[in-house]
Amino acid sequence: MVAGAGTGKTKVITHRIAHLINDGIKPCQILAVTFTNKAAQEMIERINRLAISKSNPENAPTVGTFHAIAANILRKYGNHINISPNFSILNEKGSLDIIKSVIEELKFDLRQFKPVSIQNLISQKKSRLGLDKNNGQANETGEFFPKNLNLILEKYNKRLEENKALDFDDLIQKTVFLFEKYPEILKNYQEKWRHIHIDEYQDTDNAQYRLIRLLSAAENNICAVGDEDQSIYGFRGADFTNILNFEKSWPDAEIITLERNYRSTRKILDAANAVISKNAFRRRKNLFTRGKAGAKIEAFEAKDEKEEADFVAKTIKKLLQKEASASQIAVLCRANFQFPAFEEVFERHSLAYQTAADQDSLLNGGWPIRLMTVHAAKGLEFKYVFVPGLEKGLFPYSSNEEERRLFYVALTRAQEKIFLSFSRYRTAFGAKQINQPSQFLSDIPQELIHWI
């Protein structure tokens, strides 16, 4: 199911699972996989409300994240591949600390081998199940880099093994390895989970795709829900071509496209459709609504980032005076370095706000103004959305299709009104630069924009 932004994909997948249960399918034969604990919990609650035949814990559907499900499998059968059932799971900070320690032990320069960059490269390598596009050969960084990266990786993995620990990428990679090496264990799970559901399929990486292929191979009974237009995690290893090539993996698949949006006004959707239509690698679809046309998109050209932040703060105060709730307002930035200018102005205007860098921390409603990155806002919705920093070199950061998808995600978070802005001059990392407006501003039909 190709589910466009705001078309109710969570509702579709939970209703399908409830329908299976109400039709007599044993709940324990159903698997639903998603990406966050919050999404998994919401799915469980919705299924329990919808399903007529309430299931007891022993006969309940398995609903969880890729990593939680893989961890449970490894705790039960990981001893077959020398993994202790009592293994610990490293979070990102724990993983980073070990990587930094390994780099120091090898006496590599921390300025050249930055731990965060190395962590990302190791994660990408594991998510590709060790497949290296350079095939172990040198890349543009020079002859030595792939060799030294592999040396860091070897020592890092050895440290994990000594500590009986796995990182998040290991959970998927080693479960795939377990299933491929021991088909009888795989068969147990194929017989257990005969109806497989995958949420946010566009965010799967190669290892997750391989895991799903293995689990669904016996029955070929899989329902995937996603939208390549909202694939924004390529930097984490997500491969949006998984959803574009779904029919190649499952030739008998039926493709259902959901285009009716229940969130945004017609003008917002017209702008979003116009922007995303310029991407070449996507399925053709056009979001529509039976709701109101709504207001035009407001756009503002600022002299610098301080004037831009002041415009946002003053506009928010006007919205609040019109009885808008603070929790209905979000400021979505392309990068964290944009935050300080807004924080300073919000404090000067006595505007309470909450910053959020990670979506999983967004658990409670009623917060004052959300100041966050667009990545953190995925899956959320707000009545009023501000998108500042629409300048070439910032948003888009580079000229690739994922940047356009990210802007599309920003636009489609809004229910009623969007405010776009850019600065002619911006100080970034201590340097003042002259900016050109983002091409995304000209991609929107000008009749939809009101310049302030």
Secondary structure by P-SEA (a helix, b strand, c coil): ccccccccaaaaaaaaaaaaaaaccccccbbbbbccaaaaaaaaaaaaaccccccccccccccccaaaaaaaaaaacccccccccbbbbbcaaaaaaaaaaaaaaaccccccccaaaaaaaaaaaaaacccccccccccccccaaaaaaaaaaaaaaaaaaaaccccaaaaaaaaaaaaaacaaaaaaaaaaccbbbbcccccccaaaaaaaaaaaccccbbbbbbbcccccccccccccccccccccccccbbbbbbcccccccaaaaaaaaaaacccccccbbbbbbcccccccbbbbbbccaaaaaaaaaaaaaaaaaaccccccbbbbbccccccaaaaaaaaaaccccccccccccccccccccccccccccccccccbbbbcccccccccccccaaaaaaaaaaaaccccbbbbccccccccccbbbbbccccccccccccccccc
